[in-house]
């Protein structure tokens, strides 16, 4: 189980990701920079409806909260991974609830447009995998 200190780290990272995501999207839109409204899920994969997305976000968050039973719960990396995934999920959920779509603005060659929240989710998953050690 994560200690109180690790829970604080989760909430701080979550909050920072949400703030960075929402500020970056605001700046992109308000300065008329390139962006797209993505009605799909990560990396423009089509989404049937908002209910499926919300259910998916809830499942991911529950899995990551209880994931500390599967990984070293004392790891700061694990706590950061939880924060990255939760912050990214909540950042995109805020867009989805407000706009029925997500603002994507980072465009790389040969890759669908994405945003800070998407990047945070990917980083969180990689951190989670990095600290995963199968229990005997």
Residue, then its C-alpha position, 0 to 999 in steps of 0.5 A: x500500500x502506498x504511504x501517505x507521502x506517496x499518496x501526496x506525490x500522486x495528488x501533486x503529480x495529478x494536479x500538475x498534469x491537469x494544470x499543464x494540460x489545461x493551460x497548454x490547451x487554453x494557450x493553443x486555442x486562444x492564440x489560434x495555433x494548430x489544433x484539432x478536436x478529437x472526438x475519438x480516444x487516444x491517438x484519434x482512435x474512434x470512440x462510440x460514445x462519451x459513456x464508453x470513454x467515462x467508463x474507460x477512464x474510471x476503470x483505468x483509475x481504479x486499476x491504477x489505484x489498486x495496482x499498488x497491490x501488484x507492484x512495489x507500493x513503496x516506489x516513488x516511481x509507482x506513485x508518479x506513474x499513478x499521478x501521470x495516468x490520473x492527471x492525463x485521464x482527468x485532463x482529457x475527461x475535462x475536455x470531453x465533458x466540456x467540448x464533447x471532444x479533446x483538444x489535440x495540438x502536438x503533431x509529429x511526422x507519421x503520428x496522430x496529433x496528441x496533447x499533454x494529457x495523452x503524453x502523460x498517460x503514455x509516460x505513466x504507463x511506461x513508468x508503471x511497467x518500469x517498476x512492475x515486478x511480478x509477485x511470487 
